[in-house]
Each structure stands twice: as structure tokens, then as C-alpha cells.
Amino acid sequence: MQSVDFNQAPFLLIWETTRACALACRHCRAEAIDWRHPDELTFDEGAQLLDAVAGMGTPIVILTGGDPLQRDDLEDLIQHGKQQGLRVGTIPAATPRLTRDRVASLKAAGLDQMALSLDGWDESSHDGFRRVEGSFARTMAGAAWARELGLPLQINTVFGAWNADRFAELAALVESLGVVFWEVFFLVPTGRGAELDGCTAEQCERLFADLYQMSRRVPFIIKITEAPHYRRYVQQQAGQAGVRPPAMRDIHRHSAAPPGSGLRVTRQGVNSGKGFCFVDHVGDIFPSGFLPILAGNVRRDAIGDTYRTAPIFRALRDADRLKGRCGICEYREICGGSRSRAFALTGDPLAEDDSCGYVPEVELEAPARIRQTRQAK
């Protein structure tokens, strides 16, 4: 997959094709409801967006929601994206709309990868989180259909304080599903998720350890979202093992992708507005779906120009503008902290991310410098 200059284009663009969804998930950033907004982007507008995404050199687009299966033209959008040379993924909700025939239709349209959400280790825990009975069973059925039809399967899981200690059970379940990609989200408290507790810094470190060990043995990609300090963790592990720390291009990918797997991960560290862009159901442009600072709208603004020049995007790509511990951390170029979480908790997208417990070297050295100065006097 081609290299992308993050100052010029995102590696990945997510388009929220609709906000309609029959689920009522506890962490939903969009607080989705089960009806489609009358001002959603039309097919023609969506096709123009996909043309623009391909034109600026972005290789991957994800058609998400809400529940993208609520759009009857989803397959047409997939086909159009493929015609433009994009790699296309989608994330259907586990509702009665998720059927074998629809999964087959997505594959026939050229879909590169289908993602399903799995946030519980069994029926009770998952359905309780999704707030709709039967969603676990539908997720398992969808996973089976994807395997049967040869459609690369991704599982998305969100971790917070409520399930941080159930990693082993969740990981075992994911591993049993024949996935090519596990995307692990760390809760950003926005939307309905504002009522939930995210992982503490200590819980993050424990999960990083588990994820790192798992990534070294499984045959699928593990990608971490909204916890960029995992890149710092990987660098530290390499240093403690007495080997050369992995280059930034290696941080995201510790496992080889199986032949025929759908999407790939970037060779650089992606963060909100830095290699990443989000377009919502009515065309509004944001650095991330979890970072709702409006930068433009595709109905009036060119997506490429907005990504390159909007003040919020430019600020997020400048590590020297970070504040607190993130601003002085020696890992700020490959990490930078979750800008979405910083904004959700402080209202400042450049503030430090308090889910990271790492103390930067410059902060550790400060007391020593003070002692040396006193001794010299």
C-alpha cells in the first residue's frame, strides 16, 4: 500500500453514511436513533466524496454508521469506491438487517473487509452493553457468514473500566472467530459513553502488556485506537529486551497479515487529524468522530483543502503544540496522546491525555538537576 504524507492527506477516512441504528449501545459517540436523517448525504454526494478521497491519495475508506445496512445504496457506494481504487470496509450493526444474503451482497460489491463489534465475552455481557437482546447471537452468525463466504472479518472491541479485567475471555473469543484484524478501542467519554468510566492509566498498561504478548503470536493484525501511548509501550519493551527499538513504521503491526486479508495498517502513527479524517452523515468534517470540532462540510468545502489547511487539523499535526506531559514527552511524535480523550475531559484538544501514566524523561530529570544546582551552591 502506498505511503501517505499525513500533512497532505489522511491514510484513512471514515464516512458515517447514516446515524440510524436499531441498537442503543452504552458507549455510542453518536447517540444513534432508529431513523434516517433527511439531510444525509445522497448517493451522488457520497460518490463525489469518494472521488475526492481517492483523488487526494487516501487509500482506505470505511463506510460506517449508525448502521450502514440501513442504506439500500450501500453496495452501490462500495462499488463506486472500488472503481476509484479505494480499499473499502464497512461496519454493520448486529440487527435483523444483518443476514447471510446481505453479507453475500456486500462481498459481491467488492467489499474488502467487514467489521463486527464484540464488546462482551458472552451473550449476557455483550447484549447488556448493546442494550438489545440477540445482538451477540447475530454477531456470531455474521462472523460465521463472513468465514463461509470468504469475506475478511474484523472485530471491533471497546475497553473501559467495566471490562478491562476480562481481556483473556474477550481475546480468546476473538481468536476463535478466524479474524484477520482486531481493532481495540479505548473508551473516549463522549455521547452516551460520557456516562461510562474509561480505563485508568494502570489498566491501560496492563492491557498494553496483554495486547503486546498476544500480538507476538497470533496470525492477525491487532490495531489500537484512541490509546496511542501503546506505541510508547512497544518502544519500551524493545529497549528492555536489548534490541533496537522498532521504527515508527513498525509500531502498528507486530503480526503478519494472512494472505488475502482485506485492509492494512499504516506505517506511521495515526491520530485525530493526523492521518485520519471523519465525515458525518450530513457531510460535516471533523478530525475524528470522537473529536467533534467542526472544520468544514463537504457540500461546500473540498475535503482535501479542509484536511490540509483547517486550523484544527494543522494544530493536531504539530506535536510542539501539545500541552502538559504530552508536550514534553520524548514519545510525542509517535504517540501524542489521545486528542479525542483530552478534548472530552478538558475541552482542550491539545491537553495531556491522563490515561497515560508514563512520566517523561525531562520530568524525571528535573529533581536531579535541582539537587545538582543546590550542591554546586
Buried (B, 14 or more C-beta within 10 A) or exposed (E): EEEBEBEEBBBBBBBBBBBBBBBBBBBBBBBBBBEBBEEBBEBEBBBBBBBBBBEBBBBBBBBBBBBBBBBEBBBBBBBBBBEBEBBBBBBBBBBEBBBBEBBBBBBEBBBBBBBBBBBBBEBEBBBBBBEBEBBBEBBBBBBBBBBEBEBBBBBBBBBBEBBBEBBEBBBEBBBEBBBBBBBBBBBBBBBBBBEBEBBBEEBBBBBBEBBBEBBEEBEBBBBBBBBBBBBBBBBBBBEEEEEEBBEBEBBBBBBEBBEEBBBBBBBBBBBBBBBBBBBBBBBBBBBBBBBBBEBBBBEEBBBBEBBBEBEBBBBBBEBEEBBBBBBBBEBBEBBBBBBBBBBBBBEEBBBBBBBBEBEBEEEEEEEEEEEEEEEEE
